[in-house]
Amino acid sequence: MPRKLVSISFIVIIATALLLTTITAVSLWATTQPALAKLSSSTGNDQNPEDKVLVATTPIDEISSRLTLVGLEEEEDYDNNDAAADDIDDSLDEASVTKYKDEVDQVDEGEQQCRKGDVLEGVYDPERLKVLSSCEEAIGIVEDYDRAHDDDIKLFLDVEEGYKRLLNDENYEKTNGELVVEIIPDDQGSSSVQIPDEGDRVRVVGAWVTDEGAGGWNEIHPAWKVEVLR
């Protein structure tokens, strides 16, 4: 009788162990099946990296994946904002350059009315003139005037203090410290040229040169803009 009880007890223990093993296996299969299904779906389809980040096997992994995706989206928004800011900066720079160019053109062609091309065109014996600047302005009083042998109208201008820089030593020694201004025949009939009288205050614009063929003094020659200010 005792031997029979031992056999029955052994059988019960084995059956219980098998039952527990079966229950554990079924529970483990039920837990991992959804994650395996997600993983299989993710691997089988052509997904982008952001979609793969969403695959999670545990709640902690899922939270981490969502945080990673949020970080990626914020980084993308930041990059897009940077690109938009760069586009705005480029537009502002381009507008600034355009505005600056327009201002320069206005000064060159409007206020000073500088001449493009060969500024000595129409000048008698231009080789004697050394061009110091293709466009300069001077303001002063006409102390004297004359007509040269080449039919230029020659003015002797007592320039104001801000234009003394246009003179050289030869001007002080040979032209009484006055700036020589010559209006060539081609410009004498221009609407931009007013022929002044002695004592007039005038503004002249033209090429600033040294007349190396005469006395070596500085001149505005030719002057294509002469305005009587009075």
Z-matrix of the N, CA and C atoms (Angstrom, degrees):
N
C 1 1.460
C 2 1.509 1 112.28
N 3 1.300 2 120.51 1 -47.55
C 4 1.487 3 120.60 2 176.83
C 5 1.508 4 111.21 3 -60.47
N 6 1.342 5 120.02 4 -39.51
C 7 1.475 6 121.65 5 -179.61
C 8 1.517 7 110.24 6 -62.43
N 9 1.313 8 117.91 7 -35.14
C 10 1.446 9 121.74 8 179.40
C 11 1.522 10 110.69 9 -68.47
N 12 1.337 11 118.18 10 -38.85
C 13 1.467 12 121.86 11 179.40
C 14 1.529 13 109.87 12 -65.08
N 15 1.305 14 115.72 13 -37.99
C 16 1.471 15 119.03 14 179.86
C 17 1.517 16 110.08 15 -63.81
N 18 1.299 17 117.20 16 -41.08
C 19 1.465 18 120.99 17 179.99
C 20 1.511 19 110.80 18 -64.10
N 21 1.349 20 115.79 19 -42.94
C 22 1.472 21 120.08 20 -179.83
C 23 1.528 22 110.04 21 -64.25
N 24 1.326 23 115.46 22 -42.20
C 25 1.475 24 119.41 23 -179.85
C 26 1.524 25 110.52 24 -62.72
N 27 1.309 26 118.18 25 -41.71
C 28 1.474 27 122.59 26 -179.95
C 29 1.525 28 110.75 27 -62.18
N 30 1.348 29 114.96 28 -41.72
C 31 1.471 30 119.64 29 179.23
C 32 1.519 31 110.98 30 -64.14
N 33 1.362 32 115.97 31 -42.53
C 34 1.476 33 120.38 32 179.44
C 35 1.527 34 110.66 33 -61.06
N 36 1.328 35 116.28 34 -42.32
C 37 1.471 36 120.50 35 -179.13
C 38 1.532 37 110.35 36 -63.27
N 39 1.315 38 117.39 37 -44.46
C 40 1.472 39 121.22 38 179.97
C 41 1.530 40 110.49 39 -63.46
N 42 1.349 41 115.87 40 -42.42
C 43 1.465 42 119.37 41 -179.56
C 44 1.526 43 110.96 42 -64.48
N 45 1.343 44 114.74 43 -40.67
C 46 1.483 45 118.74 44 178.67
C 47 1.519 46 111.14 45 -63.24
N 48 1.348 47 116.91 46 -42.06
C 49 1.473 48 121.29 47 179.90
C 50 1.519 49 110.65 48 -62.98
N 51 1.326 50 117.20 49 -42.61
C 52 1.460 51 121.14 50 178.32
C 53 1.519 52 111.42 51 -62.61
N 54 1.363 53 115.22 52 -41.13
C 55 1.457 54 119.98 53 179.82
C 56 1.522 55 111.22 54 -63.15
N 57 1.320 56 115.94 55 -45.25
C 58 1.471 57 119.90 56 179.67
C 59 1.526 58 110.98 57 -63.24
N 60 1.353 59 116.05 58 -40.54
C 61 1.468 60 119.96 59 178.99
C 62 1.520 61 110.93 60 -62.02
N 63 1.334 62 116.00 61 -42.33
C 64 1.471 63 121.04 62 179.78
C 65 1.526 64 110.80 63 -63.71
N 66 1.339 65 115.86 64 -45.41
C 67 1.478 66 120.51 65 -179.91
C 68 1.524 67 110.28 66 -60.74
N 69 1.336 68 116.77 67 -44.06
C 70 1.477 69 120.90 68 -179.39
C 71 1.519 70 111.08 69 -62.92
N 72 1.341 71 116.54 70 -43.20
C 73 1.464 72 120.76 71 -179.44
C 74 1.518 73 111.12 72 -63.64
N 75 1.352 74 115.59 73 -43.87
C 76 1.471 75 119.08 74 179.22
C 77 1.517 76 111.08 75 -63.40
N 78 1.323 77 118.43 76 -41.08
C 79 1.467 78 123.01 77 -179.96
C 80 1.518 79 110.98 78 -64.55
N 81 1.336 80 116.12 79 -43.45
C 82 1.471 81 120.26 80 179.00
C 83 1.519 82 111.04 81 -64.04
N 84 1.330 83 116.89 82 -41.00
C 85 1.469 84 120.71 83 179.47
C 86 1.523 85 110.94 84 -64.35
N 87 1.347 86 116.15 85 -40.75
C 88 1.465 87 120.07 86 -179.60
C 89 1.532 88 111.32 87 -66.41
N 90 1.341 89 116.28 88 -33.12
C 91 1.478 90 120.22 89 -177.88
C 92 1.511 91 111.53 90 -73.79
N 93 1.316 92 117.73 91 -41.41
C 94 1.470 93 121.23 92 -173.17
C 95 1.518 94 113.21 93 -87.98
N 96 1.346 95 118.26 94 -14.80
C 97 1.467 96 120.25 95 -174.82
C 98 1.535 97 112.99 96 -61.03
N 99 1.374 98 120.59 97 -45.98
C 100 1.476 99 119.05 98 179.97
C 101 1.516 100 112.32 99 -61.98
N 102 1.347 101 117.01 100 -40.99
C 103 1.465 102 119.96 101 -179.75
C 104 1.519 103 110.56 102 -64.57
N 105 1.364 104 116.56 103 -41.50
C 106 1.459 105 119.87 104 178.99
C 107 1.519 106 111.11 105 -64.31
N 108 1.348 107 115.46 106 -36.53
C 109 1.470 108 118.76 107 179.21
C 110 1.508 109 110.47 108 -65.18
N 111 1.354 110 117.16 109 -41.72
C 112 1.475 111 120.48 110 178.17
C 113 1.509 112 110.76 111 -64.37
N 114 1.344 113 115.26 112 -43.41
C 115 1.464 114 119.20 113 -179.08
C 116 1.519 115 110.40 114 -63.82
N 117 1.312 116 117.71 115 -40.70
C 118 1.454 117 121.67 116 179.91
C 119 1.516 118 110.32 117 -65.24
N 120 1.338 119 116.46 118 -41.99
C 121 1.465 120 119.98 119 178.95
C 122 1.510 121 111.10 120 -64.60
N 123 1.348 122 116.41 121 -40.08
C 124 1.475 123 120.94 122 -179.64
C 125 1.508 124 110.94 123 -65.58
N 126 1.361 125 117.33 124 -40.55
C 127 1.469 126 121.14 125 -177.32
C 128 1.520 127 111.32 126 -73.13
N 129 1.327 128 117.32 127 -33.90
C 130 1.454 129 120.73 128 -174.42
C 131 1.509 130 113.42 129 -77.88
N 132 1.342 131 119.07 130 -20.32
C 133 1.463 132 121.48 131 -177.26
C 134 1.511 133 110.03 132 -107.52
N 135 1.365 134 116.59 133 153.66
C 136 1.469 135 121.43 134 176.45
C 137 1.516 136 108.27 135 -82.61
N 138 1.311 137 115.55 136 93.14
C 139 1.452 138 120.38 137 -178.88
C 140 1.518 139 109.16 138 -105.06
N 141 1.329 140 114.61 139 154.76
C 142 1.454 141 118.46 140 175.39
C 143 1.514 142 110.15 141 -81.78
N 144 1.334 143 119.09 142 165.60
C 145 1.472 144 121.64 143 -175.38
C 146 1.505 145 113.09 144 -57.38
N 147 1.360 146 117.88 145 -30.96
C 148 1.456 147 118.85 146 -177.34
C 149 1.526 148 110.25 147 -69.56
N 150 1.380 149 117.71 148 -36.35
C 151 1.461 150 120.39 149 177.91
C 152 1.515 151 111.56 150 -66.17
N 153 1.345 152 117.42 151 -39.00
C 154 1.461 153 120.80 152 -179.15
C 155 1.522 154 111.72 153 -66.14
N 156 1.318 155 116.11 154 -27.10
C 157 1.465 156 118.58 155 179.04
C 158 1.515 157 110.68 156 -64.94
N 159 1.362 158 116.85 157 -25.75
C 160 1.454 159 120.47 158 -176.33
C 161 1.524 160 113.23 159 -75.52
N 162 1.359 161 119.68 160 -14.09
C 163 1.464 162 122.71 161 -179.20
C 164 1.524 163 109.28 162 -70.87
N 165 1.328 164 117.38 163 120.29
C 166 1.469 165 120.74 164 -176.96
C 167 1.523 166 108.87 165 -137.05
N 168 1.329 167 117.18 166 141.89
C 169 1.462 168 121.81 167 -179.32
C 170 1.515 169 111.32 168 -100.88
N 171 1.345 170 116.94 169 -15.56
C 172 1.463 171 120.19 170 179.12
C 173 1.518 172 108.31 171 -138.96
N 174 1.321 173 118.92 172 161.56
C 175 1.471 174 121.38 173 176.43
C 176 1.523 175 112.30 174 -56.17
N 177 1.317 176 117.75 175 -37.70
C 178 1.468 177 120.43 176 -179.29
C 179 1.515 178 109.62 177 -65.55
N 180 1.377 179 116.22 178 -44.09
C 181 1.464 180 119.55 179 178.37
C 182 1.515 181 111.04 180 -62.48
N 183 1.327 182 117.47 181 -38.09
C 184 1.458 183 120.86 182 -179.27
C 185 1.526 184 110.68 183 -65.16
N 186 1.335 185 117.16 184 -43.59
C 187 1.464 186 120.61 185 177.83
C 188 1.516 187 110.49 186 -61.15
N 189 1.350 188 115.73 187 -43.96
C 190 1.469 189 120.25 188 179.06
C 191 1.521 190 110.98 189 -61.46
N 192 1.363 191 116.02 190 -40.11
C 193 1.454 192 119.97 191 -179.52
C 194 1.513 193 110.90 192 -65.58
N 195 1.324 194 117.20 193 -41.00
C 196 1.461 195 120.45 194 179.27
C 197 1.533 196 111.09 195 -64.79
N 198 1.317 197 116.74 196 -40.73
C 199 1.465 198 120.11 197 177.21
C 200 1.521 199 110.49 198 -62.00
N 201 1.353 200 115.78 199 -40.64
C 202 1.473 201 119.72 200 178.85
C 203 1.518 202 110.86 201 -62.70
N 204 1.350 203 116.64 202 -42.90
C 205 1.461 204 120.51 203 179.66
C 206 1.516 205 111.34 204 -64.18
N 207 1.344 206 116.85 205 -41.22
C 208 1.472 207 120.28 206 176.53
C 209 1.515 208 110.85 207 -60.31
N 210 1.345 209 115.72 208 -41.49
C 211 1.466 210 119.81 209 177.77
C 212 1.516 211 111.85 210 -61.54
N 213 1.344 212 116.70 211 -42.25
C 214 1.464 213 120.48 212 178.40
C 215 1.522 214 111.42 213 -62.86
N 216 1.366 215 116.13 214 -42.10
C 217 1.457 216 119.48 215 179.92
C 218 1.522 217 111.22 216 -65.49
N 219 1.351 218 116.92 217 -41.51
C 220 1.465 219 119.68 218 178.10
C 221 1.522 220 111.39 219 -63.83
N 222 1.352 221 116.36 220 -39.13
C 223 1.470 222 119.89 221 178.81
C 224 1.522 223 110.42 222 -64.44
N 225 1.353 224 115.90 223 -40.63
C 226 1.467 225 119.35 224 178.83
C 227 1.524 226 110.45 225 -64.16
N 228 1.369 227 116.75 226 -42.81
C 229 1.470 228 120.03 227 177.48
C 230 1.512 229 110.92 228 -61.27
N 231 1.335 230 117.33 229 -40.28
C 232 1.469 231 121.66 230 179.45
C 233 1.526 232 110.78 231 -62.59
N 234 1.364 233 115.41 232 -43.48
C 235 1.466 234 119.19 233 178.85
C 236 1.521 235 111.19 234 -63.46
N 237 1.358 236 115.60 235 -41.11
C 238 1.458 237 119.18 236 179.26
C 239 1.516 238 111.25 237 -64.09
N 240 1.359 239 116.37 238 -40.53
C 241 1.474 240 120.04 239 177.88
C 242 1.517 241 111.45 240 -63.83
N 243 1.359 242 115.88 241 -39.21
C 244 1.474 243 119.56 242 177.64
C 245 1.523 244 110.51 243 -62.97
N 246 1.340 245 116.30 244 -42.69
C 247 1.460 246 119.74 245 -179.88
C 248 1.519 247 110.92 246 -63.24
N 249 1.353 248 115.98 247 -41.09
C 250 1.468 249 119.17 248 178.63
C 251 1.516 250 110.81 249 -64.84
N 252 1.350 251 116.72 250 -40.75
C 253 1.470 252 120.22 251 178.40
C 254 1.519 253 111.11 252 -63.52
N 255 1.342 254 116.24 253 -39.69
C 256 1.472 255 119.18 254 177.58
C 257 1.515 256 111.39 255 -63.08
N 258 1.354 257 116.17 256 -39.84
C 259 1.465 258 119.46 257 178.82
C 260 1.521 259 110.69 258 -63.32
N 261 1.353 260 117.09 259 -40.70
C 262 1.465 261 120.81 260 178.67
C 263 1.515 262 110.43 261 -64.29
N 264 1.367 263 116.50 262 -44.01
C 265 1.468 264 119.99 263 178.92
C 266 1.519 265 111.03 264 -60.92
N 267 1.358 266 116.66 265 -42.76
C 268 1.465 267 120.08 266 178.82
C 269 1.510 268 111.05 267 -61.77
N 270 1.354 269 116.22 268 -40.35
C 271 1.464 270 119.69 269 -179.98
C 272 1.517 271 110.90 270 -65.49
N 273 1.365 272 115.59 271 -41.49
C 274 1.464 273 119.43 272 178.72
C 275 1.513 274 110.97 273 -64.55
N 276 1.369 275 116.04 274 -42.02
C 277 1.463 276 119.30 275 179.03
C 278 1.517 277 110.89 276 -62.01
N 279 1.350 278 115.32 277 -44.02
C 280 1.463 279 118.71 278 -179.90
C 281 1.514 280 110.93 279 -63.28
N 282 1.369 281 116.68 280 -40.42
C 283 1.463 282 119.61 281 178.31
C 284 1.518 283 111.37 282 -64.33
N 285 1.368 284 116.51 283 -39.61
C 286 1.461 285 120.17 284 179.08
C 287 1.520 286 111.51 285 -63.61
N 288 1.354 287 115.82 286 -43.33
C 289 1.466 288 119.77 287 179.32
C 290 1.520 289 110.61 288 -62.64
N 291 1.363 290 116.37 289 -43.04
C 292 1.459 291 120.10 290 -179.99
C 293 1.518 292 111.05 291 -63.09
N 294 1.348 293 115.89 292 -42.60
C 295 1.461 294 119.91 293 179.16
C 296 1.516 295 110.80 294 -63.42
N 297 1.335 296 116.54 295 -43.69
C 298 1.460 297 120.24 296 179.59
C 299 1.524 298 110.74 297 -61.75
N 300 1.341 299 117.07 298 -43.70
C 301 1.462 300 120.70 299 -179.97
C 302 1.525 301 110.20 300 -61.92
N 303 1.362 302 116.58 301 -42.15
C 304 1.462 303 119.66 302 179.67
C 305 1.518 304 110.88 303 -63.09
N 306 1.358 305 116.80 304 -39.11
C 307 1.456 306 119.81 305 179.31
C 308 1.519 307 110.97 306 -65.64
N 309 1.346 308 116.40 307 -42.05
C 310 1.465 309 119.71 308 179.40
C 311 1.515 310 110.40 309 -63.46
N 312 1.347 311 116.80 310 -43.38
C 313 1.459 312 120.17 311 179.01
C 314 1.523 313 110.76 312 -61.71
N 315 1.338 314 116.09 313 -37.06
C 316 1.452 315 119.55 314 -179.89
C 317 1.522 316 110.82 315 -66.15
N 318 1.323 317 117.46 316 -41.59
C 319 1.452 318 120.73 317 178.92
C 320 1.522 319 110.40 318 -66.29
N 321 1.343 320 115.78 319 -45.82
C 322 1.462 321 119.56 320 -176.10
C 323 1.517 322 112.46 321 -67.49
N 324 1.347 323 115.55 322 -43.59
C 325 1.444 324 118.79 323 -170.95
C 326 1.521 325 112.68 324 -102.69
N 327 1.332 326 117.38 325 -22.05
C 328 1.456 327 119.54 326 -177.40
C 329 1.513 328 112.74 327 -97.60
N 330 1.353 329 116.03 328 -68.34
C 331 1.460 330 120.30 329 -173.03
C 332 1.522 331 111.80 330 -66.46
N 333 1.329 332 117.56 331 -50.74
C 334 1.457 333 120.44 332 -177.73
C 335 1.529 334 112.58 333 -91.32
N 336 1.310 335 117.72 334 -18.55
C 337 1.469 336 122.55 335 -179.28
C 338 1.525 337 110.94 336 52.29
N 339 1.327 338 114.99 337 55.18
C 340 1.461 339 120.18 338 179.45
C 341 1.527 340 110.11 339 -70.33
N 342 1.312 341 115.50 340 152.80
C 343 1.458 342 121.99 341 -177.14
C 344 1.522 343 109.69 342 -100.65
N 345 1.330 344 115.77 343 131.96
C 346 1.454 345 120.70 344 178.30
C 347 1.524 346 110.12 345 -90.00
N 348 1.324 347 115.19 346 164.03
C 349 1.457 348 120.04 347 178.70
C 350 1.519 349 111.60 348 81.01
N 351 1.329 350 116.30 349 -149.55
C 352 1.462 351 122.48 350 -178.58
C 353 1.526 352 108.94 351 -78.69
N 354 1.330 353 116.79 352 106.53
C 355 1.470 354 120.37 353 -176.08
C 356 1.525 355 112.00 354 -71.48
N 357 1.324 356 118.17 355 -15.49
C 358 1.466 357 121.21 356 179.74
C 359 1.534 358 112.23 357 -96.86
N 360 1.308 359 117.72 358 8.77
C 361 1.458 360 120.42 359 179.66
C 362 1.526 361 109.75 360 -62.29
N 363 1.305 362 117.06 361 129.93
C 364 1.463 363 122.14 362 -179.84
C 365 1.515 364 113.86 363 91.12
N 366 1.338 365 117.25 364 -5.65
C 367 1.468 366 121.34 365 -179.96
C 368 1.533 367 109.11 366 -81.26
N 369 1.345 368 115.73 367 138.87
C 370 1.461 369 120.58 368 176.62
C 371 1.531 370 109.31 369 -72.03
N 372 1.319 371 116.93 370 128.42
C 373 1.458 372 123.43 371 177.91
C 374 1.542 373 111.33 372 50.36
N 375 1.331 374 118.18 373 62.87
C 376 1.469 375 121.04 374 -174.91
C 377 1.523 376 113.83 375 -65.36
N 378 1.347 377 117.57 376 -18.17
C 379 1.468 378 119.61 377 -178.37
C 380 1.529 379 112.06 378 -63.75
N 381 1.305 380 117.33 379 -22.08
C 382 1.476 381 120.01 380 -178.78
C 383 1.528 382 112.68 381 -78.12
N 384 1.328 383 116.68 382 -10.71
C 385 1.457 384 121.29 383 -175.98
C 386 1.531 385 110.54 384 -101.43
N 387 1.320 386 115.09 385 128.00
C 388 1.472 387 121.07 386 174.59
C 389 1.519 388 108.18 387 -100.53
N 390 1.331 389 116.61 388 116.14
C 391 1.465 390 121.37 389 -176.29
C 392 1.529 391 110.02 390 -76.34
N 393 1.326 392 115.41 391 120.34
C 394 1.465 393 121.43 392 176.02
C 395 1.524 394 110.99 393 -93.34
N 396 1.321 395 116.31 394 -33.58
C 397 1.463 396 122.11 395 176.66
C 398 1.519 397 107.50 396 -156.20
N 399 1.317 398 116.33 397 137.79
C 400 1.459 399 119.86 398 -178.01
C 401 1.522 400 112.88 399 -75.93
N 402 1.332 401 116.87 400 -11.52
C 403 1.471 402 119.02 401 -179.32
C 404 1.523 403 109.88 402 -156.41
N 405 1.340 404 116.23 403 115.16
C 406 1.463 405 121.63 404 177.85
C 407 1.520 406 109.54 405 -139.14
N 408 1.317 407 114.73 406 154.49
C 409 1.461 408 122.55 407 178.06
C 410 1.516 409 109.22 408 -114.29
N 411 1.329 410 116.05 409 147.36
C 412 1.461 411 121.34 410 174.08
C 413 1.521 412 108.97 411 -145.00
N 414 1.330 413 116.08 412 144.53
C 415 1.462 414 122.00 413 177.33
C 416 1.529 415 107.46 414 -128.96
N 417 1.321 416 115.70 415 133.93
C 418 1.462 417 119.38 416 179.58
C 419 1.525 418 111.91 417 -175.59
N 420 1.326 419 115.35 418 -174.46
C 421 1.458 420 122.98 419 -179.23
C 422 1.522 421 109.52 420 -100.46
N 423 1.333 422 116.09 421 134.99
C 424 1.465 423 121.08 422 177.92
C 425 1.537 424 107.84 423 -76.57
N 426 1.333 425 116.93 424 110.53
C 427 1.458 426 121.81 425 -179.52
C 428 1.539 427 111.02 426 -88.04
N 429 1.329 428 116.24 427 -27.79
C 430 1.460 429 120.18 428 -179.05
C 431 1.528 430 108.34 429 -163.94
N 432 1.319 431 115.50 430 160.95
C 433 1.461 432 119.19 431 175.23
C 434 1.519 433 108.61 432 -149.82
N 435 1.327 434 115.36 433 159.71
C 436 1.460 435 121.05 434 -174.44
C 437 1.520 436 107.68 435 -158.06
N 438 1.320 437 116.57 436 167.03
C 439 1.458 438 121.17 437 174.15
C 440 1.524 439 107.44 438 -114.17
N 441 1.324 440 116.37 439 123.85
C 442 1.459 441 122.07 440 -175.64
C 443 1.528 442 111.02 441 -79.83
N 444 1.343 443 116.22 442 170.63
C 445 1.461 444 121.90 443 -178.23
C 446 1.522 445 112.69 444 -64.13
N 447 1.353 446 117.20 445 -24.48
C 448 1.471 447 121.09 446 178.44
C 449 1.518 448 111.70 447 -91.94
N 450 1.334 449 116.41 448 12.73
C 451 1.465 450 125.03 449 177.62
C 452 1.531 451 112.92 450 74.67
N 453 1.335 452 117.82 451 11.88
C 454 1.464 453 120.24 452 172.08
C 455 1.528 454 109.11 453 -70.84
N 456 1.341 455 116.94 454 144.64
C 457 1.466 456 121.36 455 168.96
C 458 1.524 457 106.95 456 -87.23
N 459 1.319 458 116.13 457 122.25
C 460 1.469 459 121.02 458 -175.31
C 461 1.522 460 108.92 459 -109.65
N 462 1.333 461 114.86 460 123.36
C 463 1.468 462 122.13 461 176.78
C 464 1.515 463 109.11 462 -109.23
N 465 1.350 464 115.03 463 144.46
C 466 1.468 465 120.96 464 173.70
C 467 1.522 466 106.80 465 -111.84
N 468 1.329 467 114.08 466 110.67
C 469 1.466 468 121.16 467 -168.42
C 470 1.526 469 110.99 468 -106.96
N 471 1.363 470 114.48 469 122.38
C 472 1.466 471 120.25 470 172.11
C 473 1.526 472 106.79 471 -84.75
N 474 1.321 473 115.72 472 94.50
C 475 1.468 474 120.54 473 -171.30
C 476 1.523 475 111.55 474 -73.03
N 477 1.316 476 114.63 475 151.67
C 478 1.469 477 120.75 476 177.10
C 479 1.524 478 109.71 477 -71.14
N 480 1.330 479 114.88 478 165.98
C 481 1.468 480 121.03 479 -170.11
C 482 1.531 481 112.64 480 -55.32
N 483 1.312 482 117.81 481 -37.77
C 484 1.465 483 120.69 482 -177.15
C 485 1.519 484 113.97 483 -69.03
N 486 1.357 485 116.86 484 -8.82
C 487 1.461 486 120.30 485 -177.50
C 488 1.530 487 112.65 486 -116.52
N 489 1.326 488 117.36 487 9.24
C 490 1.462 489 121.23 488 178.37
C 491 1.530 490 111.62 489 -62.29
N 492 1.332 491 116.17 490 -22.60
C 493 1.464 492 120.30 491 -179.62
C 494 1.526 493 111.84 492 -63.76
N 495 1.327 494 117.31 493 -19.03
C 496 1.461 495 121.17 494 -179.36
C 497 1.528 496 112.39 495 -76.04
N 498 1.327 497 117.39 496 -12.52
C 499 1.470 498 122.02 497 -178.06
C 500 1.524 499 110.60 498 -89.09
N 501 1.326 500 116.24 499 154.96
C 502 1.461 501 121.00 500 170.27
C 503 1.537 502 108.94 501 -123.59
N 504 1.314 503 116.93 502 -176.73
C 505 1.478 504 120.80 503 -176.81
C 506 1.522 505 111.70 504 -60.78
N 507 1.328 506 116.26 505 -34.76
C 508 1.467 507 119.54 506 -178.74
C 509 1.524 508 111.24 507 -66.97
N 510 1.326 509 116.80 508 -32.21
C 511 1.466 510 119.17 509 175.37
C 512 1.528 511 110.76 510 -62.66
N 513 1.332 512 116.82 511 -43.74
C 514 1.462 513 120.14 512 -179.23
C 515 1.527 514 111.42 513 -68.44
N 516 1.324 515 116.91 514 -33.76
C 517 1.463 516 120.37 515 -175.96
C 518 1.531 517 113.45 516 -85.87
N 519 1.337 518 118.62 517 -32.30
C 520 1.463 519 120.83 518 -170.10
C 521 1.522 520 115.15 519 -118.80
N 522 1.345 521 118.65 520 -17.55
C 523 1.473 522 120.24 521 -179.12
C 524 1.530 523 111.04 522 -124.64
N 525 1.344 524 116.27 523 27.61
C 526 1.475 525 122.52 524 176.53
C 527 1.534 526 112.68 525 58.86
N 528 1.343 527 116.13 526 30.97
C 529 1.464 528 119.43 527 179.05
C 530 1.515 529 112.91 528 72.45
N 531 1.343 530 116.30 529 19.62
C 532 1.459 531 120.66 530 -178.10
C 533 1.538 532 110.23 531 -108.03
N 534 1.325 533 115.22 532 150.16
C 535 1.458 534 121.39 533 178.62
C 536 1.523 535 109.35 534 -87.76
N 537 1.320 536 116.29 535 128.38
C 538 1.463 537 120.81 536 178.58
C 539 1.531 538 108.58 537 -82.84
N 540 1.335 539 115.17 538 130.49
C 541 1.466 540 121.86 539 177.89
C 542 1.524 541 107.97 540 -123.59
N 543 1.334 542 116.64 541 126.90
C 544 1.460 543 119.68 542 -178.92
C 545 1.525 544 110.62 543 -121.88
N 546 1.336 545 114.45 544 132.09
C 547 1.461 546 122.35 545 177.86
C 548 1.523 547 107.07 546 -108.76
N 549 1.331 548 117.08 547 115.07
C 550 1.463 549 120.95 548 -176.29
C 551 1.536 550 109.66 549 -77.05
N 552 1.343 551 117.99 550 159.86
C 553 1.468 552 120.68 551 -178.22
C 554 1.521 553 114.11 552 -55.30
N 555 1.334 554 117.89 553 -35.64
C 556 1.467 555 120.42 554 -177.96
C 557 1.526 556 112.18 555 -61.92
N 558 1.329 557 117.76 556 -26.08
C 559 1.465 558 121.58 557 -176.16
C 560 1.521 559 113.09 558 -103.29
N 561 1.305 560 118.30 559 -5.95
C 562 1.471 561 119.75 560 -174.29
C 563 1.523 562 112.95 561 -69.40
N 564 1.319 563 117.15 562 -23.20
C 565 1.461 564 120.04 563 177.31
C 566 1.514 565 113.66 564 -98.17
N 567 1.336 566 117.79 565 5.96
C 568 1.472 567 121.93 566 -177.37
C 569 1.523 568 110.97 567 -72.27
N 570 1.333 569 115.48 568 146.26
C 571 1.470 570 120.33 569 176.79
C 572 1.522 571 111.57 570 -69.25
N 573 1.338 572 116.98 571 -14.23
C 574 1.465 573 121.01 572 179.01
C 575 1.530 574 112.08 573 -87.30
N 576 1.316 575 116.96 574 -4.31
C 577 1.464 576 120.97 575 -176.04
C 578 1.529 577 109.84 576 -117.29
N 579 1.327 578 115.42 577 118.65
C 580 1.460 579 122.00 578 172.29
C 581 1.534 580 107.82 579 -104.43
N 582 1.317 581 116.88 580 125.61
C 583 1.463 582 120.18 581 178.93
C 584 1.526 583 107.85 582 -79.78
N 585 1.340 584 118.04 583 115.20
C 586 1.470 585 120.39 584 -174.48
C 587 1.522 586 112.10 585 -86.23
N 588 1.314 587 114.35 586 169.31
C 589 1.450 588 122.02 587 172.05
C 590 1.527 589 108.97 588 -105.30
N 591 1.309 590 114.66 589 164.44
C 592 1.461 591 119.54 590 176.98
C 593 1.529 592 109.63 591 -60.39
N 594 1.309 593 116.59 592 132.91
C 595 1.467 594 121.58 593 -178.81
C 596 1.516 595 113.78 594 96.27
N 597 1.326 596 117.83 595 -11.24
C 598 1.469 597 120.41 596 178.81
C 599 1.531 598 110.74 597 -72.54
N 600 1.319 599 113.90 598 144.06
C 601 1.472 600 120.05 599 171.13
C 602 1.521 601 106.87 600 -91.98
N 603 1.318 602 115.43 601 124.37
C 604 1.459 603 119.35 602 -173.48
C 605 1.519 604 111.26 603 -129.88
N 606 1.299 605 113.86 604 159.21
C 607 1.468 606 122.69 605 171.44
C 608 1.510 607 106.63 606 -118.62
N 609 1.330 608 116.14 607 127.27
C 610 1.462 609 120.41 608 -179.17
C 611 1.524 610 109.07 609 -123.58
N 612 1.334 611 115.27 610 148.25
C 613 1.466 612 122.32 611 175.83
C 614 1.521 613 107.06 612 -132.90
N 615 1.330 614 116.27 613 133.76
C 616 1.453 615 120.55 614 178.85
C 617 1.511 616 111.10 615 -179.25
N 618 1.328 617 115.33 616 -166.16
C 619 1.463 618 120.99 617 179.75
C 620 1.523 619 109.64 618 -82.03
N 621 1.325 620 116.79 619 133.41
C 622 1.472 621 122.15 620 178.04
C 623 1.526 622 107.05 621 -93.84
N 624 1.326 623 115.87 622 118.75
C 625 1.468 624 120.53 623 -172.88
C 626 1.525 625 110.25 624 -136.17
N 627 1.318 626 114.79 625 164.64
C 628 1.468 627 122.72 626 167.27
C 629 1.522 628 107.52 627 -108.55
N 630 1.345 629 115.42 628 125.28
C 631 1.471 630 120.04 629 -179.90
C 632 1.520 631 107.93 630 -86.65
N 633 1.315 632 116.03 631 91.75
C 634 1.462 633 121.32 632 -177.62
C 635 1.523 634 111.89 633 -77.12
N 636 1.330 635 117.97 634 -13.83
C 637 1.454 636 120.82 635 179.32
C 638 1.504 637 113.46 636 -88.71
N 639 1.318 638 117.36 637 -12.65
C 640 1.470 639 121.01 638 -179.96
C 641 1.522 640 109.01 639 -106.11
N 642 1.324 641 116.41 640 -97.94
C 643 1.459 642 118.67 641 -177.17
C 644 1.509 643 114.20 642 -116.31
N 645 1.371 644 117.49 643 3.00
C 646 1.455 645 120.15 644 179.24
C 647 1.514 646 113.82 645 83.47
N 648 1.331 647 117.94 646 9.41
C 649 1.463 648 120.43 647 179.69
C 650 1.534 649 110.64 648 -85.53
N 651 1.314 650 114.84 649 169.48
C 652 1.464 651 121.22 650 179.50
C 653 1.527 652 110.71 651 -91.36
N 654 1.324 653 115.34 652 148.16
C 655 1.458 654 121.51 653 -178.63
C 656 1.534 655 110.41 654 -141.79
N 657 1.316 656 115.29 655 162.82
C 658 1.467 657 122.36 656 159.20
C 659 1.527 658 104.51 657 -101.16
N 660 1.348 659 115.73 658 106.96
C 661 1.464 660 119.71 659 -169.19
C 662 1.537 661 109.43 660 -156.81
N 663 1.316 662 119.08 661 109.09
C 664 1.470 663 126.52 662 4.07
C 665 1.531 664 111.35 663 -86.54
N 666 1.336 665 115.78 664 155.17
C 667 1.466 666 122.01 665 172.53
C 668 1.522 667 107.60 666 -100.00
N 669 1.321 668 116.06 667 115.52
C 670 1.472 669 119.56 668 -178.76
C 671 1.524 670 113.05 669 -103.64
N 672 1.323 671 116.21 670 -0.61
C 673 1.468 672 121.38 671 174.81
C 674 1.520 673 107.93 672 -135.59
N 675 1.322 674 116.33 673 117.64
C 676 1.465 675 121.87 674 177.17
C 677 1.528 676 106.92 675 -132.44
N 678 1.325 677 115.30 676 118.45
C 679 1.465 678 121.33 677 -177.04
C 680 1.516 679 108.94 678 -123.40
N 681 1.312 680 116.27 679 123.69
C 682 1.463 681 121.19 680 177.96
C 683 1.520 682 108.31 681 -82.59
N 684 1.329 683 116.20 682 119.54
C 685 1.461 684 121.87 683 -177.17
C 686 1.536 685 111.54 684 -94.00
N 687 1.316 686 116.90 685 -31.11
C 688 1.475 687 125.15 686 179.84
C 689 1.503 688 112.03 687 59.00
